């Protein structure tokens, strides 16, 4: 692509071509003077009329507002009176005080209505109707005043309020409100007419202005067309002459640098000054653009340009203009070294400027700051890496869950056939390790792909004690960890793995903020937020909360950084030591639990992060009853269960477990085999237990095919990857029961009992 910037064609007009400017300007003065006088007169007349209309509209609006205020006060007065009648003597005194306040407001509004400006232009049948309504309202107001006077008699046990005053006051207030509404409607209708008049006046003003302008234009064109054309042509030529300097250079947001053919800077706009830190006085006429480039970066660019041009180009000014001399517009990214030594990423476009003969007279460079673009590219690449990790984690989780499921179910089978205490102890250890592995898989999915955790009733004490133990065992010994746990803490709903990760992230940040050691405090508390307190905090709702606080005595957080700490990918740590996702993960998990996060910090002072989680009324479900596995696992009654899973170990273990619990079983390795078995034994099969990720035919397709055969088929879905078979997605297919892998025998049997009723 070729691109040259030619100088504008310019030639000064000869003396014979110039018009008689003295006569021309005298005529201009006369025409414009007359037009100005007419415009001033018309504007004065229209302005006077417009002011009157605007004043009328303002008076009408003010009157309507007073009527609305009076109507509202009357309704409040009526309600207060009714409350005073039915209340005891202390409440009556309270409500009578409120009535006095409202009555004072009504008196003020009534005085303003009586002294309003509506009467100044109140002429015509419409205003007569308004006056009638206002007179009626005034009469009602006077009746209300009589009732109010009767209330000033002090009430006590011996002199209660008369019971008929409330009804009478309500009746008069309703009548007053009706009269005020009718008056307001009439005034509003009048105001609509006034608005129409104002708009018509505006259009008339425009029409008169346009008419005067057209007449002025016609007068100017008579005998002056040739003169005007000459003046316009001269003006255009002068505008072209100053185009580069005035229009491009100073108005451009990016940096614009022009040089002569030798490379000396000729122009240097404001954008270039901001970008490089140099002033134009420092660089114009004495320096070349090489000043802004690092030597290594310039050598790299020279090698690239030499390869592209097929010739050797030494590092220097020629690197920037080699393509431009050939008429090629090439955008190149490079690094500028600013005056203060800092570096900034820029994109550079260089264009050759040609004269009328096609000779190069100089070069024009356009420089744009692409620092933010580079940051976005880095964040995008980082997000892609995280997404790749999430995809890998999902596959690993699926395989691990398929491995852990038969282990957990086999342990419970072995418990049924072994009573030796040593064997049972070994089985308990194996089960604990398998469950810890399952929790680890869920944790990986939670932070790699945002899997929704399982919520249960929790207490803060266990989390804080576990975290304190972890800190004391793993953090440097110069960090002293203490905890503060009140005894009367309420319960809250949450996922234990996710909340454990919240505390871990905050404690790790606190550790990094105390490189020389310090005190890390983990505490819990309770708080009650009212409407006012919740209104000043985003995501907060009124109610009871439990608070988890992590405080450190580290370096603190600067004020200009506090607002950014929860942004994804924002980190103050060195490259490679932080992802910028720790606090954003804390905020995300806390919001998903219905809570919010607050932070207080000052540089070189204590920093405190507070997690606010909604408290719940304790149900006691967190305390498990003392019973054996054999007592908790329900047995079947010979029902036939179809087991569908592509993992042979899961099929075998699940079949053995179900048969040990008095169920009959059929097994299928994929969805197609399951559909075939259901066609043969559909009348006998009570429940279908199917995996969601299988070859040949996956779980969702299998469910659809089974429902075509029998719309009432009872199905339990299972999956080791929550994204593929989450309860919400399963529910959309009409399946009400979902088993996340790995599952235990107790979980399977309990779910079967629920499905079978």
Wavefront OBJ file of the C-alpha trace (Angstrom):
o trace
v 0.000 0.000 0.000
v 1.438 3.331 -1.003
v 0.782 6.438 0.973
v 2.201 9.934 0.511
v 1.053 13.153 2.142
v 1.284 15.931 -0.439
v 1.423 19.584 0.439
v -1.822 21.433 -0.366
v -1.893 23.191 -3.708
v -1.531 26.909 -2.900
v -1.084 30.100 -4.952
v -1.756 33.661 -3.794
v -4.327 35.690 -5.806
v -3.116 38.602 -7.928
v -4.052 42.224 -7.126
v -6.541 42.337 -10.022
v -8.316 39.306 -8.594
v -8.931 40.972 -5.250
v -12.397 42.572 -4.816
v -13.165 46.202 -3.831
v -13.034 45.473 -0.146
v -13.857 49.016 1.024
v -17.199 49.071 -0.788
v -17.832 45.464 0.129
v -17.355 45.982 3.865
v -19.416 49.199 3.897
v -22.322 47.333 2.334
v -21.810 44.514 4.801
v -22.028 46.933 7.729
v -25.314 48.370 6.509
v -26.938 45.013 5.829
v -25.760 43.379 9.032
v -26.577 46.485 11.084
v -30.171 46.517 9.855
v -30.542 42.793 10.387
v -29.130 43.103 13.905
v -31.607 45.845 14.822
v -34.532 43.762 13.568
v -33.292 40.702 15.419
v -32.830 42.652 18.656
v -36.353 44.079 18.425
v -37.893 40.715 17.636
v -35.945 39.028 20.411
v -37.086 41.708 22.843
v -40.751 41.268 21.974
v -40.559 37.487 22.001
v -38.545 37.566 25.202
v -41.137 39.707 26.963
v -43.996 37.446 25.892
v -41.982 34.339 26.728
v -41.139 35.626 30.205
v -44.813 36.197 30.923
v -45.696 32.713 29.736
v -42.852 31.158 31.684
v -43.903 33.064 34.804
v -47.472 31.875 34.327
v -46.285 28.291 33.958
v -44.046 28.567 37.030
v -46.927 30.003 39.078
v -49.183 27.178 37.938
v -46.587 24.542 38.810
v -46.007 26.153 42.205
v -49.742 26.186 42.875
v -50.113 22.514 41.876
v -47.244 21.596 44.195
v -48.887 23.472 47.063
v -52.179 21.721 46.348
v -50.438 18.341 46.352
v -48.680 19.169 49.596
v -51.932 20.335 51.173
v -53.705 17.178 50.027
v -50.943 14.936 51.451
v -50.985 16.780 54.788
v -54.762 16.425 55.006
v -54.562 12.659 54.537
v -51.778 12.411 57.139
v -53.849 14.541 59.504
v -56.840 12.259 59.063
v -54.786 9.120 59.758
v -53.132 10.664 62.848
v -56.537 11.602 64.196
v -57.822 8.073 63.769
v -54.722 6.698 65.521
v -55.188 9.191 68.365
v -58.826 8.104 68.847
v -58.038 4.418 69.227
v -54.828 4.839 71.217
v -54.297 5.014 74.972
v -53.796 8.367 76.713
v -49.967 8.513 76.286
v -50.295 7.652 72.606
v -53.045 10.253 72.220
v -50.685 12.923 73.501
v -48.034 11.748 71.050
v -50.413 11.767 68.083
v -51.860 15.159 69.073
v -48.333 16.562 68.949
v -47.906 15.112 65.481
v -51.292 16.575 64.494
v -50.129 20.033 65.577
v -47.052 19.728 63.386
v -49.075 18.656 60.359
v -51.675 21.363 61.009
v -48.913 23.994 61.129
v -47.706 22.770 57.747
v -51.238 22.956 56.361
v -51.668 26.514 57.691
v -48.430 27.509 55.980
v -49.544 25.958 52.696
v -52.974 27.597 52.970
v -51.424 31.023 53.507
v -49.201 30.506 50.473
v -52.218 29.472 48.412
v -54.156 32.550 49.490
v -51.229 34.849 48.708
v -50.169 33.039 45.520
v -49.696 34.639 42.119
v -52.415 32.577 40.483
v -54.861 35.468 40.925
v -52.717 37.807 38.802
v -53.649 36.093 35.552
v -56.778 34.285 36.731
v -59.161 35.310 33.952
v -61.475 33.278 31.824
v -63.982 30.477 32.490
v -61.281 27.967 33.384
v -59.901 30.134 36.163
v -63.437 30.784 37.444
v -63.852 27.033 37.841
v -60.505 26.854 39.665
v -61.573 29.653 42.012
v -64.764 27.744 42.841
v -62.735 24.645 43.687
v -60.281 26.657 45.776
v -63.164 28.374 47.603
v -64.649 24.960 48.334
v -61.249 23.763 49.554
v -60.954 26.853 51.754
v -64.350 26.133 53.262
v -63.289 22.563 54.022
v -60.071 23.921 55.496
v -62.011 26.206 57.827
v -64.152 23.253 58.947
v -60.983 21.288 59.661
v -59.691 24.264 61.649
v -62.807 24.127 63.848
v -62.182 20.462 64.553
v -58.526 21.099 65.325
v -59.475 23.791 67.850
v -61.515 21.241 69.752
v -58.440 19.043 70.051
v -56.511 21.653 72.041
v -58.530 20.760 75.126
v -55.984 18.707 77.158
v -56.868 15.024 77.271
v -56.408 12.750 80.221
v -58.158 9.809 81.756
v -61.016 12.034 82.892
v -61.370 13.852 79.562
v -60.856 11.430 76.681
v -61.111 12.510 73.075
v -64.640 12.667 71.715
v -65.171 9.677 69.445
v -66.935 11.622 66.684
v -64.065 14.041 65.980
v -62.101 11.489 63.946
v -64.998 10.733 61.616
v -65.778 14.420 61.176
v -62.133 15.282 60.524
v -61.775 12.406 58.058
v -64.881 13.534 56.191
v -63.622 17.110 55.934
v -60.111 15.984 54.934
v -61.535 13.781 52.176
v -63.654 16.653 50.925
v -60.634 18.951 51.018
v -58.558 16.398 49.093
v -61.257 16.030 46.441
v -61.523 19.791 45.969
v -57.750 20.138 45.784
v -57.514 17.311 43.222
v -60.114 18.965 41.003
v -58.349 22.318 41.235
v -54.993 20.708 40.461
v -56.444 18.958 37.411
v -57.846 22.246 36.082
v -54.542 24.064 36.649
v -52.633 21.227 34.963
v -54.899 21.486 31.930
v -54.268 25.236 31.791
v -50.556 24.589 32.076
v -50.702 22.311 29.037
v -52.166 25.193 27.060
v -49.405 27.456 28.370
v -46.751 24.943 27.310
v -48.269 24.838 23.838
v -48.173 28.644 23.656
v -44.503 28.631 24.709
v -43.647 26.115 21.986
v -45.571 28.086 19.391
v -43.752 31.237 20.478
v -40.414 29.441 20.098
v -41.320 28.311 16.588
v -42.481 31.815 15.735
v -39.197 33.237 17.017
v -37.284 30.748 14.849
v -39.425 31.615 11.835
v -38.834 35.359 12.271
v -35.113 34.798 12.744
v -34.942 32.606 9.653
v -36.934 35.191 7.685
v -34.593 38.023 8.664
v -31.605 35.808 7.873
v -32.996 34.945 4.431
v -33.655 38.596 3.635
v -30.137 39.446 4.774
v -28.722 36.675 2.621
v -30.656 37.904 -0.418
v -29.348 41.434 0.075
v -25.819 40.165 0.413
v -26.018 38.126 -2.761
v -27.200 41.080 -4.877
v -24.114 42.214 -6.727
v -21.763 40.489 -4.300
v -21.623 36.889 -5.572
v -18.344 37.385 -7.376
v -16.780 39.238 -4.436
v -17.906 36.580 -1.972
v -16.530 33.799 -4.189
v -13.141 35.503 -4.321
v -13.077 35.938 -0.542
v -14.068 32.307 0.028
v -11.395 31.013 -2.345
v -8.757 33.111 -0.637
v -9.898 31.880 2.767
v -9.814 28.241 1.644
v -6.286 28.630 0.319
v -5.113 30.169 3.575
v -6.841 27.388 5.538
v -5.035 24.743 3.484
v -1.745 26.511 4.111
v -2.108 26.210 7.939
v -3.745 22.784 7.965
v -0.816 20.756 9.293
v 0.209 23.163 12.024
v -3.183 24.235 13.399
v -5.585 21.382 12.671
v -3.505 18.226 12.917
v -0.682 18.962 15.278
v -2.380 20.565 18.260
v -5.787 18.895 18.078
v -4.537 15.302 17.853
v -4.623 13.206 21.026
v -1.708 11.072 19.849
v 1.843 12.262 19.415
v 2.705 13.848 16.037
v 6.357 14.406 15.177
v 7.540 15.741 11.821
v 11.139 15.909 10.657
v 13.075 17.229 7.692
v 14.881 14.867 5.357
v 17.957 14.945 7.612
v 15.945 13.699 10.564
v 15.867 16.860 12.686
v 12.528 17.331 14.445
v 10.504 20.171 12.918
v 7.178 19.932 14.757
v 6.361 18.382 18.121
v 2.729 18.551 19.265
v 1.225 18.458 22.750
v 0.500 14.746 22.492
v 4.178 14.055 21.840
v 5.140 16.204 24.832
v 2.856 14.204 27.133
v 4.062 10.914 25.677
v 7.817 11.544 25.899
v 8.122 14.060 28.728
v 10.161 16.435 26.524
v 8.980 19.936 25.645
v 9.046 21.131 22.043
v 11.651 23.752 22.929
v 14.030 20.941 23.928
v 13.779 18.916 20.721
v 12.611 21.049 17.771
v 15.448 21.833 15.337
v 18.172 20.079 17.312
v 17.362 16.411 17.942
v 16.185 13.347 16.000
v 13.585 10.705 16.981
v 16.438 8.310 17.850
v 16.466 10.125 21.196
v 13.319 8.270 22.286
v 14.510 4.744 21.481
v 16.554 2.289 23.473
v 19.699 1.104 21.666
v 18.723 -2.557 21.870
v 15.214 -1.820 20.633
v 16.626 0.262 17.765
v 18.973 -2.569 16.769
v 16.065 -5.019 16.767
v 14.005 -2.706 14.555
v 16.965 -2.254 12.195
v 17.244 -6.028 11.790
v 13.507 -6.351 11.101
v 13.457 -3.521 8.551
v 16.575 -4.870 6.841
v 14.901 -8.263 6.480
v 11.674 -6.713 5.141
v 13.420 -4.357 2.692
v 16.009 -6.899 1.541
v 18.914 -4.581 2.258
v 21.139 -3.743 5.197
v 19.972 -0.720 7.205
v 22.085 0.497 10.115
v 20.387 1.464 13.380
v 19.424 5.112 13.123
v 16.935 7.499 11.557
v 16.779 5.439 8.355
v 15.070 2.641 10.274
v 11.950 4.774 10.719
v 11.665 6.175 7.191
v 12.759 3.285 4.977
v 9.202 2.124 4.305
v 7.866 5.686 4.083
v 10.335 6.556 1.312
v 8.810 3.731 -0.733
v 5.283 4.977 -0.060
v 4.489 2.084 2.320
v 2.501 2.861 5.450
v 3.694 0.414 8.110
v 2.616 0.356 11.741
v 5.366 -0.768 14.051
v 5.319 -1.373 17.789
v 8.305 -0.248 19.813
v 9.293 1.113 23.217
v 9.881 4.811 23.919
v 12.269 5.896 26.662
v 10.770 8.966 28.329
v 12.760 11.872 29.688
v 12.508 10.531 33.242
v 13.843 7.128 32.137
v 10.506 5.305 32.270
v 9.414 3.238 29.300
v 6.149 3.249 27.396
v 4.916 0.947 24.626
v 3.882 2.818 21.470
v 2.764 2.179 17.926
v 4.565 4.223 15.263
v 3.371 5.158 11.751
v 5.686 7.212 9.492
v 4.524 8.944 6.281
v 6.597 10.807 3.698
v 5.551 14.406 2.857
v 5.913 15.357 -0.836
v 5.935 18.680 -2.636
v 4.254 19.464 -5.975
v 7.093 17.820 -7.861
v 6.792 14.594 -5.860
v 10.024 15.137 -3.948
v 10.246 14.126 -0.304
v 10.397 17.232 1.890
v 10.117 15.571 5.258
v 8.476 12.846 7.297
v 5.440 12.789 9.568
v 5.271 10.282 12.427
v 2.103 9.381 14.353
v 2.827 7.871 17.780
v 0.123 6.305 19.997
v 0.437 4.989 23.531
v -0.513 1.282 23.551
v 0.353 0.546 27.180
v -3.251 -0.275 28.074
v -3.558 -2.434 24.976
v -0.490 -4.402 26.056
v -1.926 -4.834 29.548
v -5.198 -6.104 28.121
v -3.306 -8.548 25.926
v -1.412 -9.826 28.953
v -4.635 -10.180 30.952
v -6.242 -11.988 28.039
v -3.348 -14.418 27.790
v -3.446 -14.928 31.551
v -7.181 -15.566 31.413
v -6.629 -18.081 28.611
v -4.074 -19.887 30.744
v -6.498 -19.973 33.656
v -9.247 -21.262 31.371
v -6.892 -23.979 30.132
v -6.131 -24.920 33.721
v -9.870 -25.065 34.380
v -10.414 -27.365 31.414
v -7.564 -29.609 32.562
v -8.892 -29.575 36.121
v -12.335 -30.609 34.888
v -10.905 -33.639 33.102
v -8.756 -34.591 36.075
v -11.713 -34.162 38.430
v -13.863 -36.471 36.324
v -11.240 -39.214 36.323
v -10.435 -38.815 40.039
v -14.087 -38.908 41.027
v -14.554 -42.096 39.015
v -11.587 -43.564 40.912
v -12.811 -42.435 44.339
v -16.436 -43.557 43.921
v -15.769 -47.349 43.988
v -13.316 -46.871 46.858
v -15.901 -45.140 49.056
v -18.646 -47.627 48.207
v -16.330 -50.621 48.709
v -15.380 -49.373 52.172
v -19.004 -49.434 53.279
v -19.443 -52.938 51.818
v -16.409 -54.121 53.765
v -17.823 -52.614 56.955
v -20.894 -54.805 56.567
v -18.811 -57.990 56.420
v -16.022 -57.147 58.887
v -16.419 -56.627 62.616
v -12.745 -56.713 63.611
v -11.943 -53.360 65.319
v -8.495 -53.173 63.712
v -9.969 -53.746 60.246
v -12.696 -51.159 60.874
v -10.057 -48.653 62.014
v -8.074 -49.207 58.807
v -11.267 -48.794 56.750
v -12.024 -45.536 58.578
v -8.553 -44.224 57.698
v -8.965 -45.208 54.058
v -12.405 -43.575 53.972
v -11.050 -40.375 55.477
v -8.270 -40.191 52.895
v -10.726 -40.840 50.055
v -13.079 -38.122 51.314
v -10.174 -35.698 51.629
v -9.295 -36.494 48.032
v -12.909 -35.786 47.028
v -12.809 -32.462 48.882
v -9.547 -31.607 47.129
v -11.152 -32.302 43.730
v -14.095 -30.052 44.600
v -11.691 -27.339 45.734
v -9.767 -27.510 42.448
v -13.012 -27.145 40.502
v -14.207 -24.340 42.737
v -11.248 -22.087 41.968
v -10.481 -23.243 38.438
v -14.001 -23.280 36.997
v -16.276 -21.703 39.582
v -18.149 -24.838 40.673
v -20.983 -24.076 43.049
v -20.263 -25.653 46.428
v -22.631 -27.509 48.724
v -24.097 -25.293 51.453
v -24.653 -26.477 55.025
v -25.030 -24.959 58.464
v -21.608 -23.955 59.803
v -19.954 -22.421 62.851
v -17.043 -20.021 62.629
v -15.128 -21.509 65.548
v -13.958 -24.638 63.750
v -12.758 -22.703 60.691
v -10.792 -20.190 62.714
v -9.177 -22.839 64.927
v -8.183 -24.912 61.886
v -6.770 -21.844 60.153
v -4.860 -20.815 63.287
v -3.314 -24.271 63.485
v -2.393 -24.145 59.777
v -0.768 -20.720 60.170
v 1.217 -21.808 63.223
v 2.433 -24.952 61.448
v 3.336 -23.463 58.062
v 3.969 -19.704 58.378
v 7.357 -18.275 59.446
v 7.937 -18.399 63.182
v 8.287 -14.614 63.383
v 4.552 -14.331 62.603
v 2.479 -14.749 65.772
v -1.105 -15.888 65.164
v -3.878 -15.298 67.700
v -7.629 -15.889 67.533
v -10.637 -14.339 69.221
v -13.818 -16.428 69.360
v -16.862 -15.298 71.372
v -18.971 -18.130 72.776
v -22.387 -16.980 71.549
v -21.693 -16.839 67.807
v -24.676 -17.589 65.526
v -24.604 -20.152 62.719
v -24.391 -19.367 59.027
v -24.914 -21.224 55.746
v -21.925 -21.847 53.500
v -19.608 -24.202 51.709
v -16.796 -25.197 54.090
v -14.188 -25.657 51.372
v -14.851 -22.240 49.837
v -14.908 -20.455 53.205
v -11.688 -22.201 54.188
v -10.163 -20.836 50.984
v -11.355 -17.303 51.856
v -9.520 -17.389 55.194
v -6.453 -18.990 53.594
v -6.229 -16.268 50.902
v -6.504 -13.496 53.490
v -3.952 -15.115 55.796
v -1.457 -15.588 52.942
v -1.849 -11.914 51.975
v -1.319 -10.950 55.625
v 1.838 -13.069 55.727
v 3.205 -11.376 52.600
v 2.480 -7.962 54.148
v 4.695 -8.826 57.149
v 8.090 -9.820 55.664
v 9.789 -8.971 58.958
v 7.200 -10.711 61.122
v 4.266 -9.429 63.116
v 0.910 -10.401 64.578
v -1.873 -12.023 62.571
v -5.273 -11.955 64.274
v -8.213 -14.111 63.165
v -11.459 -13.323 64.946
v -15.200 -13.721 64.623
v -18.136 -11.686 65.830
v -21.770 -10.908 65.259
v -23.481 -7.724 64.134
v -26.938 -6.438 63.316
v -27.365 -4.103 60.340
v -30.409 -1.858 60.208
v -31.803 -0.153 57.114
v -29.530 2.879 57.504
v -26.348 0.834 57.963
v -27.171 -1.493 55.056
v -27.899 1.453 52.739
v -24.302 2.728 52.909
v -22.758 -0.639 51.979
v -23.124 -2.184 48.536
v -24.559 -5.743 48.552
v -25.616 -5.416 52.195
v -29.118 -6.192 53.429
v -30.635 -5.463 56.832
v -30.406 -8.329 59.293
v -28.085 -10.373 61.488
v -24.548 -11.087 60.280
v -21.557 -13.068 61.447
v -18.190 -11.410 60.807
v -14.860 -13.108 60.103
v -11.896 -10.743 60.506
v -8.260 -11.184 59.474
v -5.913 -8.443 60.725
v -2.176 -7.986 60.360
v 0.421 -5.514 61.577
v 2.134 -5.284 58.206
v 2.923 -2.541 55.740
v -0.699 -1.531 55.099
v -2.381 -0.617 51.825
v -1.907 2.835 50.184
v -5.167 4.810 49.702
v -4.749 4.911 45.922
v -4.597 1.104 45.825
v -7.472 0.211 48.168
v -10.109 0.753 45.467
v -8.309 -1.634 43.082
v -7.420 -4.587 45.323
v -10.567 -6.556 44.425
v -10.091 -6.108 40.662
v -9.230 -9.361 38.859
v -5.539 -9.629 37.965
v -4.604 -6.575 40.053
v -1.590 -7.293 42.251
v 1.157 -5.314 43.932
v 3.419 -8.345 44.135
v 6.350 -8.997 41.863
v 5.837 -10.773 38.550
v 5.483 -14.492 39.150
v 4.584 -14.106 42.837
v 0.918 -13.256 42.488
v -1.917 -13.826 40.035
v -4.121 -10.952 41.185
v -7.003 -13.400 41.722
v -6.771 -13.946 45.492
v -8.932 -11.061 46.705
v -11.222 -11.182 43.664
v -11.865 -14.845 44.555
v -12.569 -13.824 48.165
v -15.081 -11.232 46.977
v -16.703 -13.617 44.496
v -17.178 -16.407 47.049
v -18.449 -13.995 49.701
v -21.028 -12.515 47.299
v -22.175 -16.005 46.312
v -22.889 -16.600 50.010
v -25.027 -13.447 50.199
v -22.399 -11.427 52.047
v -19.940 -8.626 51.419
v -16.350 -7.630 52.241
v -15.011 -4.501 53.930
v -11.408 -3.417 54.382
v -9.731 -0.817 56.563
v -6.066 0.038 56.181
v -3.528 2.812 56.243
v 0.095 2.736 55.070
v 2.398 1.234 57.738
v -0.576 0.496 59.997
v -2.858 -2.438 60.757
v -4.900 -3.846 57.873
v -8.220 -5.585 58.578
v -10.381 -7.532 56.127
v -13.898 -8.309 57.358
v -16.112 -10.968 55.784
v -19.816 -10.349 56.475
v -22.021 -13.434 56.100
v -25.778 -13.604 56.841
v -26.454 -15.386 60.134
v -29.166 -18.052 60.419
v -31.165 -19.508 63.263
v -29.374 -22.640 64.398
v -31.269 -25.837 63.568
v -28.834 -28.221 65.211
v -28.371 -30.182 62.000
v -24.615 -29.827 62.247
v -24.486 -32.322 65.118
v -24.622 -35.817 63.698
v -26.319 -38.511 65.803
v -24.195 -41.285 67.206
v -25.066 -44.281 65.090
v -23.309 -46.897 63.029
v -23.216 -47.027 59.269
v -25.308 -50.215 59.273
v -28.080 -48.409 61.138
v -28.031 -45.384 58.830
v -28.052 -47.162 55.454
v -31.630 -48.010 54.357
v -32.262 -51.320 52.611
v -34.344 -52.106 49.560
v -37.245 -54.472 49.015
v -36.152 -56.257 45.879
v -36.622 -53.310 43.505
v -34.828 -53.540 40.142
v -32.273 -50.745 39.571
v -30.671 -50.021 36.161
v -27.044 -48.843 36.648
v -25.560 -46.903 33.688
v -21.859 -45.934 33.817
v -18.916 -46.267 31.444
v -16.511 -47.083 34.311
v -16.505 -50.838 35.003
v -15.254 -50.368 38.571
v -18.178 -48.050 39.380
v -20.681 -50.388 37.765
v -19.337 -53.404 39.648
v -19.088 -51.673 43.039
v -22.509 -50.055 42.727
v -24.068 -53.369 41.679
v -22.483 -55.231 44.595
v -23.558 -52.524 47.040
v -27.161 -52.467 45.823
v -27.452 -56.255 45.847
v -26.036 -56.332 49.377
v -28.817 -53.912 50.345
v -31.569 -56.184 48.944
v -31.927 -54.567 45.522
v -31.865 -56.288 42.140
v -29.684 -54.727 39.426
v -29.093 -54.419 35.698
v -25.909 -52.756 34.385
v -25.148 -50.884 31.143
v -21.812 -49.465 29.920
v -23.329 -46.594 27.911
v -26.590 -44.867 27.105
v -27.391 -46.977 24.058
v -27.120 -50.208 26.055
v -29.230 -48.665 28.823
v -32.016 -47.741 26.377
v -32.009 -51.279 24.982
v -32.261 -52.811 28.481
v -35.037 -50.413 29.444
v -37.049 -51.415 26.373
v -36.839 -55.059 27.541
v -37.335 -54.572 31.283
v -39.059 -51.175 31.518
v -42.044 -52.551 33.436
v -39.728 -54.021 36.102
v -37.126 -51.250 36.434
v -37.939 -49.015 39.398
v -35.111 -46.467 39.098
v -32.385 -45.621 36.551
v -29.032 -44.497 38.035
v -27.070 -42.939 35.143
v -23.755 -41.157 34.712
v -23.845 -37.871 32.733
v -20.515 -38.248 30.858
v -20.322 -41.424 28.758
v -19.202 -42.435 25.254
v -21.613 -43.519 22.488
v -24.601 -41.841 24.169
v -24.118 -39.394 27.038
v -26.339 -38.878 30.062
v -28.590 -36.035 28.780
v -29.334 -37.939 25.553
v -29.995 -41.137 27.514
v -32.460 -39.301 29.755
v -34.302 -37.906 26.733
v -34.567 -41.352 25.116
v -35.795 -42.956 28.343
v -38.465 -40.274 28.740
v -39.653 -40.937 25.189
v -40.151 -44.586 26.162
v -41.671 -43.787 29.579
v -42.378 -40.148 30.506
v -42.731 -41.172 34.183
v -39.397 -42.987 34.443
v -37.592 -42.323 37.747
v -33.998 -41.210 37.172
v -31.035 -40.375 39.408
v -28.239 -38.492 37.610
v -24.595 -38.676 38.684
v -21.474 -36.869 37.492
v -17.925 -36.167 38.556
v -17.802 -32.781 36.760
v -20.290 -30.229 38.054
v -20.369 -28.177 34.850
v -21.545 -31.131 32.802
v -24.158 -32.404 35.208
v -24.936 -29.696 37.714
v -28.201 -29.982 39.662
v -29.636 -26.944 37.866
v -28.982 -28.403 34.403
v -30.261 -31.798 35.476
v -33.396 -30.189 36.867
v -34.026 -28.513 33.494
v -34.311 -32.020 32.018
v -36.917 -32.998 34.600
v -34.559 -35.003 36.851
v -35.056 -34.088 40.489
v -32.215 -36.077 42.050
v -28.488 -35.605 41.425
v -25.485 -37.430 42.962
v -22.107 -35.679 42.716
v -19.229 -38.141 42.422
v -17.683 -39.574 44.455
v -20.749 -40.809 46.330
v -21.003 -43.265 49.196
v -23.311 -46.228 49.681
v -25.287 -44.289 52.266
v -25.840 -41.446 49.793
v -27.005 -43.818 47.061
v -29.362 -45.742 49.360
v -30.832 -42.581 50.874
v -31.436 -41.100 47.430
v -33.068 -44.336 46.242
v -35.411 -44.260 49.227
v -36.375 -40.669 48.348
v -37.041 -41.564 44.709
v -39.016 -44.702 45.561
v -41.015 -42.842 48.149
l 1 2 3 4 5 6 7 8 9 10 11 12 13 14 15 16 17 18 19 20 21 22 23 24 25 26 27 28 29 30 31 32 33 34 35 36 37 38 39 40 41 42 43 44 45 46 47 48 49 50 51 52 53 54 55 56 57 58 59 60 61 62 63 64 65 66 67 68 69 70 71 72 73 74 75 76 77 78 79 80 81 82 83 84 85 86 87 88 89 90 91 92 93 94 95 96 97 98 99 100 101 102 103 104 105 106 107 108 109 110 111 112 113 114 115 116 117 118 119 120 121 122 123 124 125 126 127 128 129 130 131 132 133 134 135 136 137 138 139 140 141 142 143 144 145 146 147 148 149 150 151 152 153 154 155 156 157 158 159 160 161 162 163 164 165 166 167 168 169 170 171 172 173 174 175 176 177 178 179 180 181 182 183 184 185 186 187 188 189 190 191 192 193 194 195 196 197 198 199 200 201 202 203 204 205 206 207 208 209 210 211 212 213 214 215 216 217 218 219 220 221 222 223 224 225 226 227 228 229 230 231 232 233 234 235 236 237 238 239 240 241 242 243 244 245 246 247 248 249 250 251 252 253 254 255 256 257 258 259 260 261 262 263 264 265 266 267 268 269 270 271 272 273 274 275 276 277 278 279 280 281 282 283 284 285 286 287 288 289 290 291 292 293 294 295 296 297 298 299 300 301 302 303 304 305 306 307 308 309 310 311 312 313 314 315 316 317 318 319 320 321 322 323 324 325 326 327 328 329 330 331 332 333 334 335 336 337 338 339 340 341 342 343 344 345 346 347 348 349 350 351 352 353 354 355 356 357 358 359 360 361 362 363 364 365 366 367 368 369 370 371 372 373 374 375 376 377 378 379 380 381 382 383 384 385 386 387 388 389 390 391 392 393 394 395 396 397 398 399 400 401 402 403 404 405 406 407 408 409 410 411 412 413 414 415 416 417 418 419 420 421 422 423 424 425 426 427 428 429 430 431 432 433 434 435 436 437 438 439 440 441 442 443 444 445 446 447 448 449 450 451 452 453 454 455 456 457 458 459 460 461 462 463 464 465 466 467 468 469 470 471 472 473 474 475 476 477 478 479 480 481 482 483 484 485 486 487 488 489 490 491 492 493 494 495 496 497 498 499 500 501 502 503 504 505 506 507 508 509 510 511 512 513 514 515 516 517 518 519 520 521 522 523 524 525 526 527 528 529 530 531 532 533 534 535 536 537 538 539 540 541 542 543 544 545 546 547 548 549 550 551 552 553 554 555 556 557 558 559 560 561 562 563 564 565 566 567 568 569 570 571 572 573 574 575 576 577 578 579 580 581 582 583 584 585 586 587 588 589 590 591 592 593 594 595 596 597 598 599 600 601 602 603 604 605 606 607 608 609 610 611 612 613 614 615 616 617 618 619 620 621 622 623 624 625 626 627 628 629 630 631 632 633 634 635 636 637 638 639 640 641 642 643 644 645 646 647 648 649 650 651 652 653 654 655 656 657 658 659 660 661 662 663 664 665 666 667 668 669 670 671 672 673 674 675 676 677 678 679 680 681 682 683 684 685 686 687 688 689 690 691 692 693 694 695 696 697 698 699 700 701 702 703 704 705 706 707 708 709 710 711 712 713 714 715 716 717 718 719 720 721 722 723 724 725 726 727 728 729 730 731 732 733 734 735 736 737 738 739 740 741 742 743 744 745 746 747 748 749 750 751 752 753 754 755 756 757
